[in-house]
Amino acid sequence: MPEACVICAKHRGAGPLVSPVVWAGDLVVVTHRPGDFPGYLFVETRRHVANIDGLTEAEAMAVARAAWAGARALRAELDPESVHAAIAGRGLAGAHFHQHVFVRHRGTPAEFGWMDVDWPGAPREDVDLLCGRLSPYFGR
């Protein structure tokens, strides 16, 4: 785990990308986007691997299970219009694979795209408290 990696630092609770942890396993860590917009999770590998095709089978299964658990948790706790998942990026921050799992809140104006998560009048919430509610959905 290189000291200069901002995702490794994030997983240790330090650095510029630090954000609330929802759940941490041996292979992946699930965090919530910083700020007060509720319902935006990152499923990140612990190991440095940039792309989905570089994951081990165990990592792929851990990512899939965490994304599934996160989607179910967001649906249950926030009752959104929809829950989306996306894998995008170019190996950001030291080549850590990450999957986005996020909601589209009910009442989101139609002119905002499916990935536009923040808009005037969007719901706000203490995400630390939300993470406490989401965490049990990741039980082993």
C-alpha positions as CSV (number, residue, x, y, z in Angstrom):
1,M,0.0,0.0,0.0
2,P,2.0,3.0,-1.2
3,E,2.0,6.0,1.2
4,A,1.3,8.4,-1.7
5,C,-2.0,6.7,-2.7
6,V,-4.9,8.9,-1.9
7,I,-7.4,6.0,-1.9
8,C,-5.2,3.9,0.5
9,A,-5.0,7.1,2.7
10,K,-8.8,7.4,2.5
11,H,-9.2,3.8,3.6
12,R,-7.0,4.6,6.6
13,G,-9.2,7.7,7.4
14,A,-6.8,10.3,6.2
15,G,-6.1,12.5,3.2
16,P,-8.1,14.8,0.8
17,L,-10.6,12.1,-0.2
18,V,-11.6,10.9,3.3
19,S,-15.3,10.2,3.6
20,P,-17.7,8.3,5.8
21,V,-17.2,4.5,5.8
22,V,-20.3,2.5,5.3
23,W,-18.7,-0.9,5.4
24,A,-15.2,-2.5,5.1
25,G,-14.3,-6.0,4.2
26,D,-11.1,-7.8,3.4
27,L,-11.3,-7.0,-0.3
28,V,-13.4,-3.9,-0.7
29,V,-14.4,-0.7,1.2
30,V,-17.7,1.0,0.8
31,T,-17.7,4.8,1.5
32,H,-20.2,7.6,1.1
33,R,-19.5,10.7,-0.9
34,P,-18.6,13.5,1.4
35,G,-21.1,16.3,2.0
36,D,-24.7,16.3,2.8
37,F,-26.2,14.8,-0.4
38,P,-27.5,11.4,0.8
39,G,-27.2,8.4,-1.4
40,Y,-23.9,8.2,-3.2
41,L,-21.6,5.3,-2.5
42,F,-18.3,4.2,-3.7
43,V,-17.3,0.5,-3.7
44,E,-13.5,0.5,-3.9
45,T,-11.0,-2.3,-3.9
46,R,-8.3,-2.4,-1.3
47,R,-5.8,-3.7,-3.8
48,H,-4.4,-1.5,-6.5
49,V,-6.1,-2.6,-9.7
50,A,-7.3,-0.2,-12.3
51,N,-10.0,-2.0,-14.2
52,I,-12.7,-4.6,-13.9
53,D,-10.7,-7.1,-16.0
54,G,-7.9,-6.9,-13.5
55,L,-10.0,-8.0,-10.5
56,T,-9.5,-11.5,-9.1
57,E,-12.6,-13.6,-9.1
58,A,-12.9,-13.1,-5.3
59,E,-12.6,-9.3,-5.7
60,A,-15.2,-9.3,-8.5
61,M,-17.6,-11.2,-6.3
62,A,-16.9,-8.9,-3.3
63,V,-17.5,-5.8,-5.5
64,A,-20.7,-7.3,-6.9
65,R,-22.0,-8.2,-3.5
66,A,-21.1,-4.8,-2.0
67,A,-22.8,-3.0,-4.9
68,W,-25.9,-5.2,-4.5
69,A,-26.0,-4.6,-0.7
70,G,-25.5,-0.9,-1.2
71,A,-28.3,-0.6,-3.7
72,R,-30.7,-2.5,-1.5
73,A,-29.7,-0.4,1.5
74,L,-30.2,2.9,-0.4
75,R,-33.6,1.7,-1.7
76,A,-34.7,0.7,1.8
77,E,-33.4,3.8,3.6
78,L,-34.1,6.6,1.1
79,D,-37.0,5.3,-1.0
80,P,-35.5,6.9,-4.2
81,E,-37.0,7.0,-7.6
82,S,-34.2,4.7,-8.8
83,V,-30.8,3.4,-7.8
84,H,-28.0,3.4,-10.4
85,A,-24.6,1.8,-10.6
86,A,-21.7,2.9,-12.8
87,I,-18.1,1.9,-13.4
88,A,-16.2,4.7,-15.0
89,G,-12.8,6.3,-14.8
90,R,-9.2,5.7,-15.7
91,G,-7.7,4.2,-12.6
92,L,-8.0,7.3,-10.6
93,A,-5.7,7.8,-7.6
94,G,-3.3,5.0,-7.7
95,A,-5.3,2.5,-9.8
96,H,-8.0,1.6,-7.4
97,F,-11.0,0.1,-9.1
98,H,-14.2,1.7,-7.9
99,Q,-17.9,1.4,-8.6
100,H,-20.4,4.2,-8.0
101,V,-23.8,3.2,-6.6
102,F,-26.2,6.2,-6.2
103,V,-29.8,7.3,-6.1
104,R,-32.0,9.5,-8.1
105,H,-34.3,11.1,-5.5
106,R,-38.0,11.4,-6.1
107,G,-38.8,14.9,-7.4
108,T,-35.5,15.3,-9.3
109,P,-36.3,17.8,-12.0
110,A,-36.5,16.1,-15.5
111,E,-33.9,18.4,-16.9
112,F,-31.2,16.8,-14.7
113,G,-29.6,13.7,-16.1
114,W,-29.4,10.3,-14.4
115,M,-25.9,11.1,-13.0
116,D,-26.8,14.6,-11.8
117,V,-27.1,14.0,-8.1
118,D,-27.1,17.5,-6.8
119,W,-29.7,20.1,-7.8
120,P,-31.5,23.1,-6.1
121,G,-33.9,21.6,-3.6
122,A,-32.2,18.2,-3.5
123,P,-32.6,16.3,-0.2
124,R,-29.9,17.0,2.4
125,E,-29.0,14.7,5.3
126,D,-26.3,14.0,7.8
127,V,-24.5,11.3,5.8
128,D,-22.7,10.0,8.9
129,L,-26.0,9.1,10.4
130,L,-27.2,7.6,7.1
131,C,-24.0,5.5,6.9
132,G,-24.9,4.0,10.3
133,R,-28.3,3.0,8.9
134,L,-26.8,1.6,5.7
135,S,-24.1,-0.5,7.4
136,P,-26.3,-3.4,8.7
137,Y,-27.3,-4.2,5.1
138,F,-23.7,-5.4,4.5
139,G,-23.8,-8.0,7.2
140,R,-21.8,-11.2,6.5
